Amino acid sequence: MRNISSGRVLLCLLMISGLTSGRVVADGNEVLSNNEELAEVSLAFDLQPIFDTYCVQCHLLESAQGGLVLENGEAWANLVNADSTQAVLKRVDPGTPAESYLLHKLRGTHIKAGGSGQPMPYGSEASAGISASSVELVERWISEGAADN
Ligand code: HEC
């Protein structure tokens, strides 16, 4: 029940964020079709809406699960070059997605990466996690240097 409606909400958010960051081409159907023509992934416009929908209910200032705050304005400092509390990795290692624990938690490869706990978002069935294209956005943002943009 939650899955369908939150999926639609996310789709809308992604479309809106795509529009505001100028990534949607004229016919609106070719987002992500040609990586070379895409604008840089924006933390504020592309990723924060994903965090707001799927993560901040647990990763908020008052009660930061795993010591991680993903609220607007806090996410960058909590992620980029910040030590994971679970693995000998940074949560986000700019330019190096394979060494970024955040991505391992989203893909469920965190145990192999030397970490612990559950895949994120916590408590989701495999099918109810964030979409593969959202995870790809996170990966691209890290590859592009994880700017506070
Ligand atoms: C229902 C609560 C809940 C939700 C929703 C949730 N998390 Fe978590 N998160 C936790 C808890 C609890 C832990 C620590 C235990 C664990 O890892 O299983 C954690 C740990 C983490 C860690 C590891 C932190 C570290 O220092 O290594 C990352 C990264 C993370 N979460 C990212 C996310 C992201 C990104 C989302 C959204 C896509 C998300 N979480 C959604 C509860 C949640």
Boltz pocket constraint, residues with backbone or C-beta under 6 A from the ligand:
constraints:
  - pocket:
      binder: B
      contacts: [[A, 50], [A, 51], [A, 54], [A, 55], [A, 56], [A, 57], [A, 58], [A, 59], [A, 65], [A, 66], [A, 67], [A, 68], [A, 83], [A, 84], [A, 85], [A, 86], [A, 87], [A, 91], [A, 101], [A, 102], [A, 105], [A, 106], [A, 116], [A, 117], [A, 118], [A, 119], [A, 120], [A, 121], [A, 122], [A, 123], [A, 130]]
      max_distance: 6.0
